[in-house]
């Protein structure tokens, strides 16, 4: 049985569809109160997000339809669920977004949808909305379009031509894991090949090179290991030049209780959220710190540590690489030090041009991160190796 609304108006549909968009958490990650998704006063959803290029923005995010013919077991909107169903027309979506945009409530649009009919029929609605904004309303701002698995090459290319960024969710690492979640999708045909197509269409020197590509894993739904996710994440960056990979912890209780992830995911909600956080840390090590797949360590079951971050785990496994000499180490060597980030490393490199650094206090205020870094750093003065231990230095 499907819950239906008799002739809902645009506002009623938006209240339903914008709320249902909360289940698609890509771009909703954040470590502070200002970077998490939030509802606006009238019940529609706006998202402070980190964009694929690293910038920040506030997006209007909604589904065009919560009708879906797919059977993804992790999804509360799948066909088998008894929920209120409705759809927006392209004109309604464009008009409502522009109302928010013109009042400076948002800076861009994030548009997704359940699969309404067929992949191409759904893409036609998504693309039509973007086409209206670009042509009729001359909107030149940010538009992120979700690509529906199984869409044709032509539909995908049109989305790429209209959008600032596109994404097709990879969902889970590998065909075997996807089979745990859906009996309708074919992993290579519906997900991997379209992702490769987008990569070619947006590659450097191509016609659409300014369009960014992202994707998302649903973490914990299929009983997959962290090692599997990390392997695929590295491949997406290394071979397909993906701009961003996002991770969304599976929200237990929203999907089918029988899926593997209900048994395999950490029992405590805080653990699955920490698992998501660790994957984001690995992602950052790949994108910003010069790490590769072989630098990430797992336990015998392919899990990242929930108690030690992946950068410190690397340092603990490679004592021969530490301490790092603050006054002579390369940028990449400094970035390997737990507690040092790109901003602090840039500060160190600048300070080194001006003087010899003798103790950690010269680098900056010693908070949690610099206290962590202290034991992995050495300060060489007059040719004599010295290691930081508190405010004083000692022979190393």
One Martini backbone bead per residue (centre of mass of N, CA, C, O) as a GRO file, in nm:
protein
  396
    1UNK     BB    1   0.096   0.036   0.023
    2UNK     BB    2   0.037   0.373  -0.085
    3UNK     BB    3   0.079   0.693   0.004
    4UNK     BB    4  -0.153   0.954  -0.074
    5UNK     BB    5  -0.200   1.277  -0.226
    6UNK     BB    6  -0.449   1.500  -0.289
    7UNK     BB    7  -0.349   1.750  -0.459
    8UNK     BB    8  -0.084   1.880  -0.393
    9UNK     BB    9   0.100   2.134  -0.332
   10UNK     BB   10   0.406   2.261  -0.350
   11UNK     BB   11   0.455   2.289  -0.047
   12UNK     BB   12   0.375   2.002   0.038
   13UNK     BB   13   0.584   1.857  -0.138
   14UNK     BB   14   0.837   1.993  -0.015
   15UNK     BB   15   0.801   1.890   0.274
   16UNK     BB   16   0.848   1.597   0.186
   17UNK     BB   17   1.103   1.602  -0.010
   18UNK     BB   18   1.304   1.758   0.170
   19UNK     BB   19   1.296   1.557   0.402
   20UNK     BB   20   1.381   1.302   0.229
   21UNK     BB   21   1.672   1.421   0.158
   22UNK     BB   22   1.817   1.339   0.430
   23UNK     BB   23   1.907   1.042   0.333
   24UNK     BB   24   2.103   1.214   0.156
   25UNK     BB   25   2.431   1.279   0.298
   26UNK     BB   26   2.576   1.404   0.093
   27UNK     BB   27   2.741   1.696   0.203
   28UNK     BB   28   2.660   1.667   0.536
   29UNK     BB   29   2.919   1.690   0.651
   30UNK     BB   30   3.070   1.756   0.983
   31UNK     BB   31   3.241   1.927   1.278
   32UNK     BB   32   3.019   2.150   1.295
   33UNK     BB   33   2.728   2.329   1.337
   34UNK     BB   34   2.773   2.483   1.045
   35UNK     BB   35   2.795   2.186   0.862
   36UNK     BB   36   2.514   2.096   0.906
   37UNK     BB   37   2.222   2.008   0.853
   38UNK     BB   38   1.913   2.208   0.800
   39UNK     BB   39   1.621   2.360   0.881
   40UNK     BB   40   1.403   2.568   0.791
   41UNK     BB   41   1.136   2.741   0.913
   42UNK     BB   42   0.940   2.598   0.674
   43UNK     BB   43   1.077   2.286   0.645
   44UNK     BB   44   1.306   2.321   0.465
   45UNK     BB   45   1.614   2.233   0.309
   46UNK     BB   46   1.938   2.334   0.417
   47UNK     BB   47   2.299   2.330   0.311
   48UNK     BB   48   2.592   2.322   0.461
   49UNK     BB   49   2.880   2.294   0.245
   50UNK     BB   50   3.130   2.101   0.094
   51UNK     BB   51   3.276   2.127  -0.190
   52UNK     BB   52   3.466   1.972  -0.427
   53UNK     BB   53   3.675   2.236  -0.417
   54UNK     BB   54   3.641   2.326  -0.086
   55UNK     BB   55   3.418   2.499  -0.066
   56UNK     BB   56   3.152   2.705   0.052
   57UNK     BB   57   2.792   2.644   0.102
   58UNK     BB   58   2.435   2.698   0.030
   59UNK     BB   59   2.181   2.460  -0.018
   60UNK     BB   60   1.919   2.350  -0.208
   61UNK     BB   61   1.735   2.051  -0.105
   62UNK     BB   62   1.582   1.803  -0.324
   63UNK     BB   63   1.337   1.611  -0.440
   64UNK     BB   64   1.138   1.529  -0.717
   65UNK     BB   65   1.105   1.227  -0.603
   66UNK     BB   66   0.972   0.943  -0.389
   67UNK     BB   67   0.945   0.774  -0.618
   68UNK     BB   68   1.039   0.412  -0.638
   69UNK     BB   69   1.157   0.117  -0.822
   70UNK     BB   70   1.350   0.042  -0.618
   71UNK     BB   71   1.520  -0.209  -0.369
   72UNK     BB   72   1.684  -0.065  -0.160
   73UNK     BB   73   1.737  -0.172   0.166
   74UNK     BB   74   1.849   0.108   0.298
   75UNK     BB   75   1.586   0.253   0.186
   76UNK     BB   76   1.297   0.438   0.288
   77UNK     BB   77   1.196   0.479  -0.040
   78UNK     BB   78   1.130   0.225  -0.133
   79UNK     BB   79   0.881   0.055  -0.289
   80UNK     BB   80   0.790  -0.120  -0.020
   81UNK     BB   81   0.711   0.139   0.111
   82UNK     BB   82   0.480   0.314   0.335
   83UNK     BB   83   0.442   0.624   0.186
   84UNK     BB   84   0.446   0.939   0.095
   85UNK     BB   85   0.371   1.035  -0.241
   86UNK     BB   86   0.562   1.254  -0.467
   87UNK     BB   87   0.591   1.527  -0.718
   88UNK     BB   88   0.789   1.737  -0.916
   89UNK     BB   89   0.809   1.983  -1.130
   90UNK     BB   90   1.032   2.168  -1.291
   91UNK     BB   91   0.886   2.442  -1.246
   92UNK     BB   92   0.857   2.419  -0.938
   93UNK     BB   93   1.153   2.389  -0.864
   94UNK     BB   94   1.265   2.644  -0.995
   95UNK     BB   95   1.082   2.852  -0.852
   96UNK     BB   96   1.160   2.785  -0.559
   97UNK     BB   97   1.461   2.825  -0.577
   98UNK     BB   98   1.455   3.125  -0.677
   99UNK     BB   99   1.324   3.235  -0.425
  100UNK     BB  100   1.565   3.171  -0.242
  101UNK     BB  101   1.790   3.305  -0.408
  102UNK     BB  102   1.670   3.601  -0.423
  103UNK     BB  103   1.680   3.599  -0.087
  104UNK     BB  104   1.962   3.475   0.002
  105UNK     BB  105   1.943   3.168   0.128
  106UNK     BB  106   2.096   3.063  -0.130
  107UNK     BB  107   2.357   2.940  -0.381
  108UNK     BB  108   2.217   2.656  -0.451
  109UNK     BB  109   2.164   2.327  -0.610
  110UNK     BB  110   2.029   2.004  -0.492
  111UNK     BB  111   1.943   1.731  -0.714
  112UNK     BB  112   1.709   1.469  -0.673
  113UNK     BB  113   1.586   1.112  -0.699
  114UNK     BB  114   1.374   0.894  -0.756
  115UNK     BB  115   1.267   0.627  -0.951
  116UNK     BB  116   1.060   0.738  -1.219
  117UNK     BB  117   1.021   0.452  -1.385
  118UNK     BB  118   1.297   0.550  -1.536
  119UNK     BB  119   1.604   0.669  -1.560
  120UNK     BB  120   1.542   0.868  -1.804
  121UNK     BB  121   1.282   0.993  -1.693
  122UNK     BB  122   1.424   1.115  -1.446
  123UNK     BB  123   1.648   1.276  -1.593
  124UNK     BB  124   1.453   1.461  -1.746
  125UNK     BB  125   1.367   1.621  -1.493
  126UNK     BB  126   1.639   1.715  -1.394
  127UNK     BB  127   1.734   1.848  -1.661
  128UNK     BB  128   1.492   2.040  -1.699
  129UNK     BB  129   1.550   2.216  -1.455
  130UNK     BB  130   1.834   2.308  -1.538
  131UNK     BB  131   1.749   2.422  -1.815
  132UNK     BB  132   1.564   2.642  -1.709
  133UNK     BB  133   1.777   2.793  -1.544
  134UNK     BB  134   1.987   2.842  -1.777
  135UNK     BB  135   1.786   2.964  -2.001
  136UNK     BB  136   1.531   3.118  -1.894
  137UNK     BB  137   1.700   3.235  -1.612
  138UNK     BB  138   2.016   3.265  -1.628
  139UNK     BB  139   2.159   3.059  -1.445
  140UNK     BB  140   2.518   3.048  -1.311
  141UNK     BB  141   2.523   2.870  -1.082
  142UNK     BB  142   2.491   2.616  -0.856
  143UNK     BB  143   2.466   2.268  -0.976
  144UNK     BB  144   2.347   1.956  -0.845
  145UNK     BB  145   2.341   1.631  -0.998
  146UNK     BB  146   2.184   1.336  -0.997
  147UNK     BB  147   2.259   1.014  -1.104
  148UNK     BB  148   2.096   0.752  -1.242
  149UNK     BB  149   2.101   0.436  -1.238
  150UNK     BB  150   2.104   0.340  -1.586
  151UNK     BB  151   2.162   0.565  -1.750
  152UNK     BB  152   2.219   0.712  -2.027
  153UNK     BB  153   2.462   0.868  -2.198
  154UNK     BB  154   2.291   1.113  -2.287
  155UNK     BB  155   2.178   1.192  -2.007
  156UNK     BB  156   2.454   1.232  -1.874
  157UNK     BB  157   2.569   1.450  -2.063
  158UNK     BB  158   2.353   1.660  -2.005
  159UNK     BB  159   2.411   1.691  -1.706
  160UNK     BB  160   2.707   1.779  -1.739
  161UNK     BB  161   2.635   2.039  -1.915
  162UNK     BB  162   2.448   2.179  -1.672
  163UNK     BB  163   2.644   2.127  -1.441
  164UNK     BB  164   2.876   2.167  -1.176
  165UNK     BB  165   2.773   1.887  -1.053
  166UNK     BB  166   2.811   1.527  -1.025
  167UNK     BB  167   2.634   1.219  -0.909
  168UNK     BB  168   2.709   0.867  -0.842
  169UNK     BB  169   2.633   0.620  -0.643
  170UNK     BB  170   2.824   0.348  -0.538
  171UNK     BB  171   2.746   0.256  -0.221
  172UNK     BB  172   2.947  -0.006  -0.278
  173UNK     BB  173   3.206  -0.247  -0.270
  174UNK     BB  174   3.094  -0.422  -0.510
  175UNK     BB  175   2.892  -0.670  -0.633
  176UNK     BB  176   2.847  -0.844  -0.380
  177UNK     BB  177   2.742  -0.610  -0.201
  178UNK     BB  178   2.506  -0.514  -0.380
  179UNK     BB  179   2.341  -0.783  -0.358
  180UNK     BB  180   2.254  -0.711  -0.058
  181UNK     BB  181   2.070  -0.447  -0.161
  182UNK     BB  182   2.012  -0.544  -0.474
  183UNK     BB  183   1.822  -0.702  -0.752
  184UNK     BB  184   1.833  -0.467  -0.995
  185UNK     BB  185   2.126  -0.394  -0.990
  186UNK     BB  186   2.414  -0.341  -1.194
  187UNK     BB  187   2.722  -0.257  -1.117
  188UNK     BB  188   2.864  -0.206  -1.387
  189UNK     BB  189   2.635  -0.091  -1.569
  190UNK     BB  190   2.492   0.124  -1.351
  191UNK     BB  191   2.774   0.242  -1.213
  192UNK     BB  192   3.068   0.214  -1.325
  193UNK     BB  193   3.034   0.305  -1.620
  194UNK     BB  194   2.911   0.587  -1.561
  195UNK     BB  195   3.152   0.689  -1.397
  196UNK     BB  196   3.355   0.666  -1.631
  197UNK     BB  197   3.210   0.856  -1.821
  198UNK     BB  198   3.227   1.109  -1.645
  199UNK     BB  199   3.534   1.110  -1.632
  200UNK     BB  200   3.572   1.161  -1.937
  201UNK     BB  201   3.391   1.422  -1.967
  202UNK     BB  202   3.576   1.569  -1.709
  203UNK     BB  203   3.842   1.580  -1.813
  204UNK     BB  204   4.124   1.705  -1.892
  205UNK     BB  205   4.042   1.894  -2.186
  206UNK     BB  206   3.753   1.883  -2.188
  207UNK     BB  207   3.446   2.021  -2.234
  208UNK     BB  208   3.369   1.940  -1.901
  209UNK     BB  209   3.604   2.011  -1.685
  210UNK     BB  210   3.433   2.195  -1.475
  211UNK     BB  211   3.295   1.945  -1.394
  212UNK     BB  212   3.210   1.772  -1.114
  213UNK     BB  213   3.291   1.463  -0.934
  214UNK     BB  214   3.091   1.246  -0.731
  215UNK     BB  215   3.048   1.029  -0.437
  216UNK     BB  216   2.890   0.742  -0.247
  217UNK     BB  217   2.884   0.575   0.060
  218UNK     BB  218   2.719   0.313   0.235
  219UNK     BB  219   2.786   0.262   0.564
  220UNK     BB  220   2.706  -0.080   0.667
  221UNK     BB  221   2.481  -0.221   0.482
  222UNK     BB  222   2.666  -0.484   0.351
  223UNK     BB  223   2.917  -0.574   0.538
  224UNK     BB  224   3.155  -0.416   0.481
  225UNK     BB  225   3.475  -0.316   0.472
  226UNK     BB  226   3.708  -0.076   0.506
  227UNK     BB  227   3.911  -0.189   0.301
  228UNK     BB  228   3.717  -0.183   0.061
  229UNK     BB  229   3.653   0.118   0.060
  230UNK     BB  230   3.947   0.220   0.036
  231UNK     BB  231   4.017   0.084  -0.230
  232UNK     BB  232   3.798   0.233  -0.398
  233UNK     BB  233   3.874   0.521  -0.327
  234UNK     BB  234   4.158   0.514  -0.448
  235UNK     BB  235   4.065   0.444  -0.737
  236UNK     BB  236   3.893   0.700  -0.785
  237UNK     BB  237   4.141   0.892  -0.759
  238UNK     BB  238   4.373   0.755  -0.928
  239UNK     BB  239   4.201   0.671  -1.203
  240UNK     BB  240   3.931   0.886  -1.208
  241UNK     BB  241   3.961   1.169  -1.069
  242UNK     BB  242   3.803   1.231  -0.828
  243UNK     BB  243   3.698   1.491  -0.629
  244UNK     BB  244   3.478   1.332  -0.439
  245UNK     BB  245   3.424   1.143  -0.135
  246UNK     BB  246   3.150   1.004   0.032
  247UNK     BB  247   2.999   0.934   0.365
  248UNK     BB  248   2.723   0.718   0.484
  249UNK     BB  249   2.574   0.624   0.751
  250UNK     BB  250   2.382   0.380   0.830
  251UNK     BB  251   2.037   0.394   0.917
  252UNK     BB  252   1.910   0.228   1.146
  253UNK     BB  253   1.562   0.139   1.076
  254UNK     BB  254   1.501   0.243   0.773
  255UNK     BB  255   1.537  -0.027   0.665
  256UNK     BB  256   1.597  -0.346   0.610
  257UNK     BB  257   1.637  -0.583   0.866
  258UNK     BB  258   1.789  -0.818   0.672
  259UNK     BB  259   2.041  -0.690   0.623
  260UNK     BB  260   2.374  -0.722   0.671
  261UNK     BB  261   2.426  -0.451   0.825
  262UNK     BB  262   2.260  -0.521   1.083
  263UNK     BB  263   2.497  -0.729   1.170
  264UNK     BB  264   2.784  -0.575   1.091
  265UNK     BB  265   2.741  -0.331   1.228
  266UNK     BB  266   2.779  -0.140   1.469
  267UNK     BB  267   2.586  -0.123   1.751
  268UNK     BB  268   2.666   0.166   1.797
  269UNK     BB  269   2.606   0.472   1.675
  270UNK     BB  270   2.889   0.596   1.747
  271UNK     BB  271   3.051   0.384   1.578
  272UNK     BB  272   2.943   0.444   1.290
  273UNK     BB  273   3.027   0.743   1.304
  274UNK     BB  274   3.328   0.685   1.348
  275UNK     BB  275   3.367   0.528   1.090
  276UNK     BB  276   3.301   0.762   0.905
  277UNK     BB  277   3.523   0.949   1.014
  278UNK     BB  278   3.766   0.770   0.935
  279UNK     BB  279   3.709   0.782   0.630
  280UNK     BB  280   3.748   1.087   0.609
  281UNK     BB  281   4.043   1.082   0.701
  282UNK     BB  282   4.146   0.914   0.468
  283UNK     BB  283   4.052   1.101   0.245
  284UNK     BB  284   4.235   1.336   0.338
  285UNK     BB  285   4.505   1.187   0.305
  286UNK     BB  286   4.476   1.158  -0.001
  287UNK     BB  287   4.419   1.471  -0.083
  288UNK     BB  288   4.638   1.634   0.138
  289UNK     BB  289   4.897   1.415   0.237
  290UNK     BB  290   5.010   1.179   0.034
  291UNK     BB  291   4.853   0.928   0.057
  292UNK     BB  292   4.798   0.575   0.036
  293UNK     BB  293   4.668   0.271   0.054
  294UNK     BB  294   4.937   0.142   0.193
  295UNK     BB  295   4.910   0.354   0.456
  296UNK     BB  296   4.671   0.179   0.555
  297UNK     BB  297   4.534   0.043   0.858
  298UNK     BB  298   4.425  -0.284   0.973
  299UNK     BB  299   4.268  -0.531   1.086
  300UNK     BB  300   4.185  -0.866   1.043
  301UNK     BB  301   3.883  -0.740   0.942
  302UNK     BB  302   3.924  -0.454   0.794
  303UNK     BB  303   3.953  -0.237   1.026
  304UNK     BB  304   3.935   0.054   1.162
  305UNK     BB  305   4.013   0.243   1.410
  306UNK     BB  306   3.822   0.390   1.682
  307UNK     BB  307   4.083   0.515   1.864
  308UNK     BB  308   4.274   0.558   1.605
  309UNK     BB  309   4.398   0.742   1.383
  310UNK     BB  310   4.537   0.682   1.068
  311UNK     BB  311   4.791   0.859   1.111
  312UNK     BB  312   4.886   0.741   1.384
  313UNK     BB  313   4.897   0.448   1.290
  314UNK     BB  314   5.128   0.495   1.095
  315UNK     BB  315   5.338   0.597   1.303
  316UNK     BB  316   5.335   0.335   1.480
  317UNK     BB  317   5.435   0.151   1.227
  318UNK     BB  318   5.679   0.397   1.175
  319UNK     BB  319   5.938   0.464   1.373
  320UNK     BB  320   6.170   0.519   1.153
  321UNK     BB  321   6.031   0.817   1.070
  322UNK     BB  322   6.092   0.893   1.373
  323UNK     BB  323   6.167   1.186   1.412
  324UNK     BB  324   6.096   1.502   1.279
  325UNK     BB  325   6.264   1.762   1.130
  326UNK     BB  326   6.161   2.082   1.135
  327UNK     BB  327   6.428   2.223   0.979
  328UNK     BB  328   6.434   1.988   0.710
  329UNK     BB  329   6.179   1.880   0.632
  330UNK     BB  330   5.947   1.801   0.432
  331UNK     BB  331   5.629   1.852   0.367
  332UNK     BB  332   5.544   1.550   0.359
  333UNK     BB  333   5.679   1.471   0.627
  334UNK     BB  334   5.513   1.667   0.803
  335UNK     BB  335   5.228   1.549   0.717
  336UNK     BB  336   5.290   1.271   0.881
  337UNK     BB  337   5.237   1.421   1.138
  338UNK     BB  338   5.072   1.405   1.406
  339UNK     BB  339   4.885   1.719   1.423
  340UNK     BB  340   4.963   1.801   1.130
  341UNK     BB  341   4.868   2.041   0.905
  342UNK     BB  342   4.870   2.243   0.635
  343UNK     BB  343   4.881   2.510   0.797
  344UNK     BB  344   5.117   2.438   0.990
  345UNK     BB  345   5.321   2.363   0.774
  346UNK     BB  346   5.327   2.637   0.637
  347UNK     BB  347   5.430   2.784   0.888
  348UNK     BB  348   5.698   2.633   0.916
  349UNK     BB  349   5.816   2.704   0.637
  350UNK     BB  350   5.817   3.008   0.694
  351UNK     BB  351   5.990   3.015   0.954
  352UNK     BB  352   6.250   2.882   0.824
  353UNK     BB  353   6.323   3.147   0.661
  354UNK     BB  354   6.384   3.319   0.938
  355UNK     BB  355   6.448   3.059   1.129
  356UNK     BB  356   6.527   2.858   1.393
  357UNK     BB  357   6.356   2.603   1.533
  358UNK     BB  358   6.337   2.513   1.896
  359UNK     BB  359   6.016   2.504   1.956
  360UNK     BB  360   5.674   2.450   1.962
  361UNK     BB  361   5.581   2.748   2.043
  362UNK     BB  362   5.669   2.873   1.761
  363UNK     BB  363   5.430   2.747   1.592
  364UNK     BB  364   5.213   2.757   1.840
  365UNK     BB  365   4.951   2.691   2.005
  366UNK     BB  366   4.925   2.444   2.257
  367UNK     BB  367   4.731   2.194   2.179
  368UNK     BB  368   4.618   1.897   2.097
  369UNK     BB  369   4.780   1.870   1.829
  370UNK     BB  370   5.067   1.963   1.927
  371UNK     BB  371   5.089   1.751   2.148
  372UNK     BB  372   5.089   1.515   1.952
  373UNK     BB  373   5.337   1.611   1.776
  374UNK     BB  374   5.578   1.635   1.976
  375UNK     BB  375   5.672   1.318   1.975
  376UNK     BB  376   5.742   1.350   1.639
  377UNK     BB  377   5.961   1.570   1.709
  378UNK     BB  378   6.254   1.757   1.600
  379UNK     BB  379   6.531   1.981   1.713
  380UNK     BB  380   6.788   2.130   1.540
  381UNK     BB  381   7.100   2.243   1.696
  382UNK     BB  382   7.411   2.283   1.595
  383UNK     BB  383   7.387   1.971   1.482
  384UNK     BB  384   7.202   1.881   1.725
  385UNK     BB  385   6.994   1.653   1.821
  386UNK     BB  386   6.651   1.730   1.915
  387UNK     BB  387   6.386   1.673   2.148
  388UNK     BB  388   6.066   1.716   2.233
  389UNK     BB  389   5.982   1.786   2.601
  390UNK     BB  390   5.808   2.019   2.619
  391UNK     BB  391   5.975   2.312   2.682
  392UNK     BB  392   6.208   2.142   2.670
  393UNK     BB  393   6.522   2.007   2.570
  394UNK     BB  394   6.681   1.709   2.440
  395UNK     BB  395   6.876   1.470   2.378
  396UNK     BB  396   6.864   1.235   2.079
   0.00000   0.00000   0.00000
